[in-house]
Amino acid sequence: MEPINEKNLLESVEKAAFEGAKAGAKEGRKTSIVAKAGGKLASRILVVLLVIAVAMALFPKINVLYKVKQELGFDKNVSGYDLTIDNNGIFGYTAADFAEVVLGDASKLKKIEVYEREVTDVATITNAGLLKIKLFSKSQDIKYSGVATYVVDMSYLGKNSFSVDEREHVVTMKIPHAELKDLNVKKVEIAEVKKGTLAFGKIKLSAEDSDKVDKEVEKKMLKKLEDENEAEKADKFAQTVVWETFYPMIAKVSPGYSLEIEFK
């Protein structure tokens, strides 16, 4: 049995068309409804076979032409890359884009936690008594503990965040300054009420008053963090954390290059 190819298939179709035409001529003398229906069916089959044959003949060629067209484009100039590893002029080049390597993982990380700082405060609630005489006054201490978390927002990184010194073999990565993501404050201890000799009962605060105290404590904690320059300390940790996160990627692309972290 001969292998099926375009030539054999087209010859088979032509032969079937010729035989169909002969049969149609003979049966044309007959007026039976069955003969007419058979003729119409044969015609439809021939049309389908012809369409299949043409598609099989042309599709591979069309697909190849499309692929060739896609590959006839040009790569960008070597100067468009961060690092030229090897430049052979018209014979091509080998280059690397550090931004593409780093940005893939940076977009997953979004915000990297780089620094945490614990901060505490004590709020003293005083309930002054009759004529503000201490004999009738009472007070209570409430201890608060907070954890401030600083992050670096990696979503701000872009192509312009990277530069390469090929002479010194240094990749410089510019990142945003660390910022305070949140301050999680909790009441950790409520002391016993201190009472004057003639003071009785407990100190009671409404939900609204208690909320006011909590917000004031948080406000003072934020001020303390600012006064202690915790954001600057967070920046120092940010440089270390970002370096440890992304240097392995740089080293994998181009061994021998160092990574320096700077701030925008």
Legacy VTK file of the C-alpha trace (Angstrom):
# vtk DataFile Version 3.0
C-alpha trace
ASCII
DATASET POLYDATA
POINTS 264 float
0.000 0.000 0.000
1.411 3.389 -1.068
1.976 5.995 1.672
-0.574 8.788 1.799
0.840 12.099 0.624
-0.404 15.256 -1.063
0.095 13.901 -4.625
-1.621 10.546 -3.971
-4.480 12.236 -2.165
-5.128 14.721 -4.994
-4.970 11.923 -7.604
-7.489 9.899 -5.579
-9.833 12.858 -5.386
-9.593 13.475 -9.155
-10.250 9.807 -9.860
-13.239 9.784 -7.534
-14.573 12.911 -9.227
-14.204 11.344 -12.681
-15.912 8.079 -11.629
-18.639 10.077 -9.931
-19.228 12.074 -13.100
-19.520 8.876 -15.217
-21.924 7.353 -12.761
-23.901 10.547 -12.707
-24.205 10.527 -16.514
-25.521 6.959 -16.580
-27.899 7.492 -13.721
-29.007 10.795 -15.219
-31.313 8.868 -17.581
-33.139 7.472 -14.595
-35.798 9.593 -12.972
-36.017 7.817 -9.657
-35.864 9.961 -6.505
-33.212 7.632 -5.056
-30.852 8.259 -7.980
-31.149 12.039 -7.642
-30.479 11.908 -3.911
-27.417 9.752 -4.523
-26.071 12.266 -7.011
-26.418 15.160 -4.552
-24.714 13.142 -1.807
-21.801 12.273 -4.102
-21.351 15.946 -4.992
-21.243 16.988 -1.347
-18.704 14.263 -0.557
-16.492 15.449 -3.420
-16.593 19.040 -2.120
-15.603 17.930 1.396
-12.751 15.795 0.035
-11.446 18.674 -2.045
-11.489 21.046 0.959
-9.607 18.503 3.089
-7.042 17.932 0.357
-6.355 21.635 -0.135
-6.077 22.212 3.642
-3.614 19.336 4.056
-1.544 20.631 1.168
-1.398 24.259 2.257
-1.461 24.237 6.085
2.142 23.074 6.686
3.430 25.671 4.229
1.383 28.460 5.827
2.577 27.471 9.310
6.225 27.470 8.222
5.902 30.863 6.543
4.342 32.337 9.700
7.129 30.940 11.890
9.804 32.303 9.557
8.142 35.713 9.569
8.152 35.723 13.378
11.845 34.885 13.505
12.910 37.492 10.944
12.773 40.250 13.595
15.841 41.692 15.330
17.044 41.595 18.931
17.718 44.972 20.520
21.223 46.469 20.518
23.633 45.194 23.129
23.669 48.663 24.679
20.059 48.086 25.674
21.105 45.504 28.271
22.385 46.062 31.790
25.544 44.010 31.273
27.538 43.066 28.186
29.076 39.672 28.860
30.488 39.071 25.379
30.159 41.267 22.245
31.138 39.742 18.884
29.849 42.536 16.668
27.834 41.282 13.684
28.252 37.722 14.930
26.094 38.415 17.990
26.506 39.006 21.672
25.791 37.664 25.143
24.182 40.080 27.601
22.112 40.187 30.776
19.327 42.315 32.246
19.487 42.294 36.045
16.198 44.102 36.385
14.334 41.261 34.679
15.962 38.726 36.975
15.176 40.624 40.168
11.800 42.120 39.325
10.202 38.726 38.835
10.693 37.805 42.484
10.261 41.375 43.719
6.730 41.457 42.344
5.933 38.331 44.365
7.410 39.720 47.570
5.796 43.187 47.200
6.734 44.375 50.674
9.710 42.918 52.502
9.689 43.163 56.283
13.113 44.440 57.275
12.864 45.619 60.870
10.713 45.270 63.996
10.844 47.396 67.105
9.078 46.799 70.392
7.792 49.844 72.246
5.947 50.074 75.565
4.040 52.726 77.449
2.054 53.010 80.653
-1.159 55.007 80.872
-2.202 56.130 84.345
-5.922 56.721 84.760
-6.674 59.098 87.652
-10.083 59.630 89.148
-9.862 62.753 91.334
-12.246 62.841 94.300
-13.998 65.500 96.315
-12.271 68.878 96.033
-9.328 67.032 94.418
-8.286 65.858 97.871
-6.083 62.744 97.557
-8.005 61.049 100.370
-10.883 60.675 97.907
-8.839 60.016 94.727
-7.933 56.755 92.988
-5.724 55.791 90.079
-4.846 52.787 87.941
-1.921 51.950 85.648
-2.470 50.214 82.289
0.609 48.870 80.500
0.638 48.804 76.696
3.049 46.947 74.434
3.451 47.624 70.725
5.413 46.127 67.836
6.350 48.461 64.991
7.005 46.738 61.658
9.022 48.458 58.944
8.937 47.303 55.321
10.489 48.096 51.940
7.887 48.357 49.170
9.394 46.462 46.232
6.532 47.385 43.896
8.325 50.689 43.262
11.255 48.917 41.622
11.631 49.385 37.885
14.171 49.276 35.093
15.690 52.550 36.299
16.301 51.065 39.746
19.400 49.253 38.442
22.739 50.385 37.082
25.898 48.460 36.240
29.528 49.513 36.453
31.173 47.020 34.105
34.660 48.317 34.882
34.309 47.806 38.639
31.978 44.814 38.266
29.331 46.366 40.516
25.551 46.242 40.224
23.789 49.062 42.081
20.189 48.582 43.160
18.195 51.591 44.357
15.312 50.846 46.707
12.711 52.965 48.522
13.362 53.911 52.140
11.914 51.623 54.783
8.501 52.726 55.971
6.366 51.902 58.968
3.810 49.350 57.852
1.858 49.142 61.083
2.041 49.460 64.829
0.286 46.651 66.632
-0.594 47.819 70.162
-2.078 45.689 72.939
-2.905 46.063 76.603
-0.639 43.656 78.413
-1.195 44.495 82.087
-3.823 46.298 84.148
-2.629 47.088 87.645
-4.732 47.210 90.787
-6.488 50.433 91.631
-4.595 52.686 94.036
-7.048 54.367 96.411
-6.970 57.176 98.924
-8.110 56.310 102.448
-11.638 57.561 101.782
-11.877 56.418 98.129
-14.064 53.456 97.232
-14.959 51.368 94.170
-13.225 50.814 90.836
-12.314 53.130 88.008
-14.813 52.647 85.225
-14.317 53.855 81.658
-16.908 53.779 78.894
-16.009 52.098 75.591
-15.606 55.526 74.018
-13.289 56.777 76.786
-11.247 53.582 76.677
-10.819 54.012 72.913
-9.575 57.576 73.455
-6.906 56.315 75.847
-5.811 53.596 73.397
-5.454 56.072 70.529
-3.487 58.513 72.657
-1.102 55.729 73.682
-0.557 54.776 70.015
0.063 58.427 69.154
2.727 58.708 71.838
4.382 55.474 70.698
4.635 56.785 67.136
6.189 59.973 68.428
8.691 57.918 70.424
9.643 55.889 67.343
10.178 59.106 65.417
12.268 60.698 68.168
14.475 57.612 68.353
15.063 57.654 64.570
13.827 54.091 64.199
13.163 54.631 60.482
16.886 55.277 59.930
17.728 52.100 61.808
15.205 50.272 59.648
17.011 51.543 56.521
20.253 49.961 57.666
18.534 46.633 58.152
16.769 47.090 54.810
20.093 47.218 52.982
21.184 43.973 54.602
17.896 42.131 54.068
17.511 43.203 50.422
21.150 42.334 49.694
20.757 38.861 51.195
17.535 38.344 49.225
18.691 39.417 45.770
22.468 38.970 45.630
22.203 35.223 44.852
20.193 36.129 41.724
22.845 38.606 40.574
25.631 36.134 41.235
23.797 33.458 39.249
23.449 35.720 36.193
27.018 37.009 36.328
29.468 35.538 38.850
32.100 37.978 40.022
29.780 40.985 40.220
29.025 42.532 43.595
25.746 44.163 44.655
25.370 47.506 46.363
22.089 48.760 47.834
21.300 52.452 47.777
18.136 54.452 48.488
16.161 56.465 45.996
LINES 1 265
264 0 1 2 3 4 5 6 7 8 9 10 11 12 13 14 15 16 17 18 19 20 21 22 23 24 25 26 27 28 29 30 31 32 33 34 35 36 37 38 39 40 41 42 43 44 45 46 47 48 49 50 51 52 53 54 55 56 57 58 59 60 61 62 63 64 65 66 67 68 69 70 71 72 73 74 75 76 77 78 79 80 81 82 83 84 85 86 87 88 89 90 91 92 93 94 95 96 97 98 99 100 101 102 103 104 105 106 107 108 109 110 111 112 113 114 115 116 117 118 119 120 121 122 123 124 125 126 127 128 129 130 131 132 133 134 135 136 137 138 139 140 141 142 143 144 145 146 147 148 149 150 151 152 153 154 155 156 157 158 159 160 161 162 163 164 165 166 167 168 169 170 171 172 173 174 175 176 177 178 179 180 181 182 183 184 185 186 187 188 189 190 191 192 193 194 195 196 197 198 199 200 201 202 203 204 205 206 207 208 209 210 211 212 213 214 215 216 217 218 219 220 221 222 223 224 225 226 227 228 229 230 231 232 233 234 235 236 237 238 239 240 241 242 243 244 245 246 247 248 249 250 251 252 253 254 255 256 257 258 259 260 261 262 263
